[in-house]
């Protein structure tokens, strides 16, 4: 229910100034609360979207870290094999 100027004037005339102001304050407070609630929802939605993007970024970083770790392990294995081959070649030359 919206409090139009006509309704406000009728309330004041029929009930008096104080009850009319009280009713007006009640409706005004409710409309402010509704606006604040909508703004709060918008902020919450924006925050949830940011958190979602952050989680996706973190997942991508973790996947990249795992790939780097696997590559590093593979390189270490190759280096060990090369080192062993070099030692075998040195033994054959002697």
C-alpha positions in Angstrom: 0.0 0.0 0.0 1.4 3.4 -1.0 0.7 6.4 1.0 -0.4 9.0 -1.5 -0.8 12.7 -0.5 -4.6 12.3 -0.7 -4.6 9.4 1.6 -2.3 11.2 4.0 -4.6 14.2 4.1 -7.6 12.1 4.7 -5.9 10.3 7.6 -4.8 13.6 9.2 -8.3 15.0 8.9 -10.1 11.9 10.2 -7.7 10.8 12.9 -5.8 13.9 13.8 -2.2 15.0 13.3 -0.3 12.6 15.6 -1.9 9.3 14.5 -1.6 10.5 10.9 2.1 11.2 11.3 2.5 7.8 13.0 0.9 6.0 10.0 3.0 8.0 7.6 6.2 7.2 9.5 5.2 3.5 9.6 4.8 3.3 5.8 7.9 5.5 5.1 10.0 3.2 7.3 8.7 0.1 5.6 9.6 1.5 2.2 13.1 2.5 3.3 13.6 -1.0 4.7 12.5 -2.5 1.4 15.0 -0.3 -0.5 17.8 -1.2 1.9 16.9 -4.9 1.6 17.1 -4.7 -2.3 20.5 -2.9 -2.1 21.7 -5.5 0.3 20.7 -8.3 -2.1 22.5 -6.6 -4.9 25.7 -6.3 -2.9 25.4 -9.9 -1.8 24.9 -11.0 -5.4 28.0 -9.0 -6.5 30.0 -10.5 -3.6 28.9 -14.0 -4.5 29.9 -13.5 -8.1 33.3 -12.2 -7.0 33.8 -15.2 -4.7 32.9 -17.5 -7.6 35.4 -15.9 -9.9 38.0 -16.1 -7.1 37.3 -19.8 -6.7 37.7 -20.4 -10.4 41.0 -18.5 -10.4 42.2 -20.5 -7.5 41.3 -23.8 -9.2 43.1 -22.7 -12.3 46.2 -21.8 -10.2 46.1 -25.2 -8.4 45.8 -27.0 -11.8 48.8 -25.1 -13.2 50.8 -25.8 -10.0 50.1 -29.5 -10.4 51.2 -29.4 -14.0 54.4 -27.6 -13.1 55.1 -30.1 -10.4 54.6 -33.0 -12.8 56.9 -31.3 -15.4 59.5 -30.7 -12.7 59.4 -34.4 -11.6 59.7 -35.5 -15.2 62.7 -33.2 -15.7 64.3 -34.6 -12.6 63.8 -38.2 -13.8 65.3 -37.3 -17.2 68.3 -35.6 -15.5 68.9 -38.7 -13.4 68.8 -41.0 -16.4 71.1 -38.7 -18.3 73.5 -38.6 -15.4 73.5 -42.3 -15.2 74.1 -42.6 -19.0 77.0 -40.1 -18.7 78.5 -42.2 -15.9 78.2 -45.4 -17.9 79.8 -43.7 -20.9 82.7 -42.5 -18.7 83.2 -46.0 -17.4 83.4 -47.5 -20.9 86.0 -44.9 -22.0 88.3 -45.9 -19.1 
